[in-house]
Amino acid sequence: MDPSPKDGESAAAAEPSRGGAAPSSGVVVQVREKKGPLRAAIPYMPFPVAVICLFLNTFVPGLGTFVSAFTVLCGARTDLPDRHMCCVFWLNIAAALIQILTAIVMVGWIMSIFWGMDMVILAKRRCRAAGGDLH
């Protein structure tokens, strides 16, 4: 009588592999990124606007994030659908201020560049979901 596998284990993982070959199991793993409120407040903008914000964030930390805050007021969506538009706007302003104030010690500058890269990635994802061109 074979012992049954524990919760979370697959039957293939419970069996020892034969001949050094890895067992072929049908386990599907899904990874879902958990975002904090500041990161989830990054708006889904049109691709050219996201590139401009990345450019601004690269040379003047926080400026592109500040500009992106106003796209929320213009109707850009975020990963915070349950929050009011003004709340998401102020979250983006707070992120811009954090980037500006910590740019002196390079942390804000690096954060600002990564924030801009996230804006471009989200814009690409938005464009792919719409089935359109990047421009």
C-alpha positions, 0 to 999 in steps of 0.5 A: 500500500503506497502512502498518499502524498501530502497536501501541496505535493504531486504524486510524481514528486512523491515517487522516487525518480528512476534512472536519474530522469526527472518525472514529468508531472503536470503541475502548473505554478502561477506567480502573482506579484503583490503590489503595495499601494504606491506601486499599484497606483502607477497609471496605465498610460499611452506608450508615448506618455510613459516613455516621456515620463521615463525620460523625465524620471531619468534626468529629474528624479520624480518629475515623470512620476509627478506628471503621471499623477495628472494622467490619473485625473485625465482618466488613466486606470490603475491597479487600485480600482476601488480607490477614488481618483483623488486618492490615487492622484495623491498617492502618485504625488507622494511617490514623486515627493519620496523620489525627489527627497531621497534623490540626494542619496541616490535612492530616489534617483534609482527608484525614479528610474525603476518607476519610469520603467514600470510605467513603460512596461504597464503601457506595453501591457495595456497596448497588448491587451487592447490589441493595438500598435505601440504608437 
